[in-house]
Amino acid sequence: MNKIKIGIVGLGYFSDDFIRLFKMHPGVEEVVLADIVEERLKSSMEKHQIKRGFLGFDEMLEGAPDLDCIGIFTQRHLHGPMVIKALKAGKNVYSAVPIACTIDEIKEIVDTVRETHKIYMMGETCYYYPCAIFCRQKYKEGGFGNFVYGESQYYHDISEMYHDFQHTLGKDDWRMPAGIPPMFYPTHSIAMILSALSNQHITQVSCLGLEDHNKDNIYGAGKNYWDNPFSNETALFRLSGGGVMRINEFRRVGINKPSSYITAFYGDEGSYECSVTQHTFQRGSSTEDGPRIEYLDELINCNNYIKDKKAGTMDMTKDPCSVKYIIGYAPVHDVARLPEVYHNEGPGNHFNSHPFLVDDFARAVTSGKLPPNNAWDAARYMIPGLIAHESALQGGILMDVPDLGDAPSDWERLYK
């Protein structure tokens, strides 16, 4: 395997684990860092024993021309212009979600990837979530039959993110970006279902929003960059295959569940359902072998959860949704396909999706093959949310969703 050099931009809490994982990967020769806050840059370089660092994205592009790749971990509304600039500088790009926050930016990214043949990959953690992996595999096998309806959501109360925004942006400036429309961050919810349905995309949407009047003063006209009044948005999507999907993007919600999960994935022959940490697959009465139910808790929950539940050491009224139970692999994960250095579950969050993200990006760059969550996939996960917000601002009217098409058929994929 050829080795790559990657520059990580944005040294908030989230990027820290990716710096660690990129350094560990056998296909990575060097990791370089950049941040606009000198103290953060120096601290991260010392922690991870990084030799080269730059005060900002532009300084990195200019001062480290030998980099093959750029990893973008800045605030979400900044991704689009930075992705475009990195691609046009001849770099392969990994970015945290989302790909960009305007349709024009997304179109330019897709066009630039097509023209340059550089790798772009969006770091969509939920593509590798156990529930999404199960539905993807079962649908491919024909276990669901034809897709009928699905529900997924991303629940993350804004109060839990105060500290993160303040750490990254400062105590005086954090509210303006914090009030971003929830549907400008829909990729976790959309990707879990859409990634399971091969070659389908969203065609229409109707969305409703909850106007927020909380004393933290984040949402409303003049209170954020988008004059966004909504803390919660619910969208109903029509898919190209005829099915329907509902997603919730809630930033004001009192619930203790996994932040991202599929509630329901229904086909005309079989269906998956999740309630907190109970997962089931059911075959309906219309199937040849009649109705039946399979309990999937020991396939889809992570290994830590399974171990503690079997040992009787878990308080089911408090523990099942704690961080401890989303940091490990689940049995449905194909850990054997990862480099051996990632086989230990380590401290990673998000059901240990981070090692899969890093490995797929490194493999895609070194092989030239198209990874999961490429520019075309990322566009299909993001554009419907942008249109959904427009629908919510207009009282939920039904709107058409533009589609940028499939990835080029002659670009070999990393996985068939």
N, C-alpha and C positions, 0 to 999 in steps of 0.2 A: 504494500500500500504506500503510495506517495504521501508525504506528510504536508500538512497545511500550516499556515501562520494566520492567526485570527486576532483582530483587534476588538475588544469589548468596550462599548460606549455606554456610559450610564452605570454608576456604581452604587445604586440603591440596594435595599435588602434583597430584592428578587434576583439580581444578577450574581450575587455572591456564590450561590450553589453552582451556577453555570461556569463561572471562572474555575472552580474546583474541578468540575467534570471535564471541561475542555483540556485542562492541564493533564488530567489522568489519561485521556484517550490516546491510544497507541498511534493514531493517525494524525496527531497534532504535534507539530514541532515547537511552536512558541505561542504564548498568549501575551498580548500587549493590551494595556488599559488606557482609557481616556475618561475624564470627567471635568466639568467646569469648576468644581470645588477642589482646590488644591489639597486641603486637609483630607478629604475623602480619598482622593487619588493616592496620596502617600500612605494612608492607612491600609488601603486595599493592596497596594504593591508590597508592603511589608508583610501583611498577613499571608499572601499567596506566593511570596518570593518571586515577584515579577520584576524583570530587569528594565523594561521600557514602559514609560507612561507619558501621556500628553494631556495638556490642559484644553480639552475640547475635541470635538469631532473633526473640525477642519484642520486643526494642528496635527491630528493623527494621520489624516489622508495625505497631508503634505510631507510630514516628517517620517512616515514609515511606508514608502512606496513598495516595499517588498511584501507587504501583507497580501495574502490571497483572498482573505475573507474579512467581513465586518459583522459583528454581532451587536444589534441595537436593542438596548434595554432602557431607553429614555421614556419620558411620559408619553402616553399612547397617542396623543394628538400631534406629536412631533415625528412619528415614525415615517409617514409618507414621504416628505421632502428628503429625509435622510436616506431612506432606501433608494430613492431615485438617484441622489447624488453619488451614493456608493456604487450602484450598478453602472452608472455612466463613467465612473472612475476605473472601471474594469474589475470590480471586486464581486465575489460571490457574497450573498447577504443572508444572514439569519436575523430575524427580528422577533421580539416578543409580540404578542397579539395587541392590537390588530395590525393588518398590513398597512392601512392608512385610514383616514377619516373623511375623505371625499371621494366621490366616484371618479372625478377627473384624475386624481392622484393614482387610484387603483388602475385605471385604464393605462396610464403612462407606465406604471410598473410592469404590467402584463406585456405591453408593447416593447418595453426595453429588454425584458427577459427574452422575448421572442427574437429580437434583433441581435442581442449580444450572446445569447446561449449561455449566459451566466446562471448559476443556481440561485434561486430565491426560495427560502423556506420560512414559513411562519411557525413560530413555536407554540402550536396549539396543543396544550397539555391533554385536553379532553379526548383527542383522537386516540390516545393511549390509555384512557381510563378503562378499567375492567368491564364496566357495563357496555361501553361502546365497542370494545373488542369482541365481547360475546355476541352482541347484536350483528356486528359486521360478519362474523364467522357463520352464525346461524342463518342469516339472510342469504349469504353466498351458497350455503349448502341447500337452500330451498326450504328450510324449516319453517319460515313464516308464510310461505306462499307469496301472494301479492300484498304489498304494503298498503295499509288502510289509514292508520292514524298513529301519531306519536306525540309525546309530551316530554319536554326537557326544560331545564332551568339553571340559572346561575343566581343564587341567593347570597348576597354579601352586603350586610348592613354597613352604610357609609361610616357610622361611628367607629367601626372596627378599623377603618383606614385613616382616621385622623392623623395618627402618629406617623404612618408611612408617608402621607402627603407632606406633613410638616418636616420630616427628616429630609425629604428630597428637595422640597421647594422653599422651605423657610416658613416661619410662623406667621408671616404677614401676607404671603402670596399664594397660599395653598388652596383657598376656596375657589378661585377662578377656574382652575382646571378640574377641581374635584367635582364640580357640578356638571360634568360631561353627561349628555343624554345616555341613559342606560342602554338604549339600542345602538349606541356607538361602540358597544362592547358586547356583541351578541355571539361571538365566535365559539365560546365554550358550548353554549346551548345548541346552536345550529349544527356545529361540527359533529356532536355526538350522534345525532340522528342522520344527518345528510351523508356523513362518511360511510354509513352502513348501507346506503342505497346507491349502488353503482350507477354512475352516469345519469343521475337525476339532479335537477336543480329547482329552485324556487321561482314561480312565475307570478304570483300575486300575493298581496298582504293587506290585512286590515289590522290596525293596532290602536289600543287605548292606553292612555297614560294617567297616572295618579298625580295630581298637583300637590306639591309639598310645601308645608308652611312651618316646618320645624324651626326652633329657635337658633339652630346652628347657621341659618341664613345662607345656605349653599345654593338652593334652587329658586329660580324666578328671574324675571327681566332685570338685567343689569347686575346680576349676582354671579354670573359665570360667563365664560367666553361665548356661549351659544344662546344666551337668554333662555336656557332650558328650564321649564317649570316642573318637570317630572322627575320624581325619585324612583318610581316604578312604572314599567311598561310591559304590557301583555300583547303578543302578536299572534295572529292566526294566518298561517301561510298555506297557499296551494302549491303543490309540487307538480313537476312536469309529468310524472307518472300517474297523476290523478289523486294521490293521497293528500292528506291534510296534516299539518304539524302545528302545535301550539308551543310557544316558548315564553317563559317569564324571565325578565331581567329586573330584579328587585334590589334596590339599595336602601330600602327602609322596611325591614321585616324582622320580626322577632321569632326566629326559628333556629333550632340547633339540628341541622342535618348536614350531610356532605354539601359543600357549597355548590357543586355542579353534579347533576345526576340525571339519568333518564327515569322518569316516572313510569312511562308506558311506551311500548313499541308493538303495535298491533298489526298482524297480517290476517288474511282471510283463512289461514290454516293453523297458525300458531302465534302466540303472543308472549312478550316479556313484560313483567311488572316489577317495580321496586317500591318498598315502603321502608324508609330509613335505611336499615341494613339487611332487610329480608328481600331476597331476589328469587323470582320464580319464572319458569317457562311452562306455558300451558298449551296443550293441543286441544283444539275445539272438537265438537261433536261431528263436524262435517268431514273430518279426516277419516281415512280408511280404518285406522286402528282405534278410533273412538277417543273420547276425552281422557286426558291424563295430565298430571302436574308433576314437574320436577323442581325440587328445591335446590337453588344454586348458591346458597350462602357460602359453602366451602370451596366454591370456584371463583366467585367474584369479590368477596371481601378479602382484605389483605391478610398476609400470613400472621401478623401480630394479633389481629382480631381473632382469627381462627384458633390460634394457640391459647389465648387468654380465655376465650369463651369455653373451650373444651376443658381447661383447667379450673373453671369456675371462679376465676379471679377478677371477673369483670362485673362492675355495677351497671346493669342494663338500663337503669334510670339516669345515669350520668355519663358513663364512659363511651358507649358505642360510636359516638361522633367526635370523639376527642382527636386531637392532632396525632396522637400515637397510632391511631388506626388508619391513617391515610398516608403514612410515610413509607410504607413497605410495598413490596410486590404482592400481587395476587396470583393464585395458581394458574389463572387464565393467561398471565403474561408469559411470553416466550423468552425467558431470561437467557436461555442457552444461545440465542442468536446475538447477544451482546458480547462485547469484549470481556474477557475474564475479570478485568479490574473492576467491572461494574456488577459482578455477581453478588457481592456483599451488598445488603440493602442500604447501608449507610444512613446519613441524616436527611436524605432528600425528601421533599414534600410532594403533594399531588400524586399519590399512589406511585411514587418513583417513576413518573413519566419522564423526568428530566434526562436520565441516561439514554432512553430511546430517542428523544429529540436530538441530543448531541450526536449520537452514533449515526442516525439517519442523515443528518446534515453532513458529517464528515465523510460518510460513504458516498453520498451524492456528489460532493465536490471532487473527491478523488477518482470517482468512476465516470463522472459526467452524466450520470443518469438522473432522471427526474424523481425527486423525493415525494413522500406524502406531504400534504399541506403546502404544495407548490403554489406559484402565483395564481394559477387558474382555480385551484381548490380554495385558496385564501379569499379570492374575489367572491366566490359563491358563498362563503361563510360570512362575509362582511357586508356586501352591497344590500342584501335584503334588510339588514338592520337599519341602514341609512334611510331606505325608503319607508320602513316601518315607523321611524320617528316622524317623517313627514306626514304619514297617515294620522298619527296620534295628534299632531299639531292641528290637523283639519278634522278632528272629531271622529276619527276611525274610518274614513272613507277607504273603499277598496282601491288599491293602486297596483299597477303593473310593475314588476321588478325586472330591470334589464339584466341580461346574462352575457358574459364575455366569451362564452363558448368553452369547449373542451381544450385541454392541453394538446399541442401538436401530436398527431398520431405517429409521426416518425421519430419522436423523442422517446427513447427507451426509458421505461420506468424502473426505479430501484427495485420495486416488488411488482410482480405481475398481478 
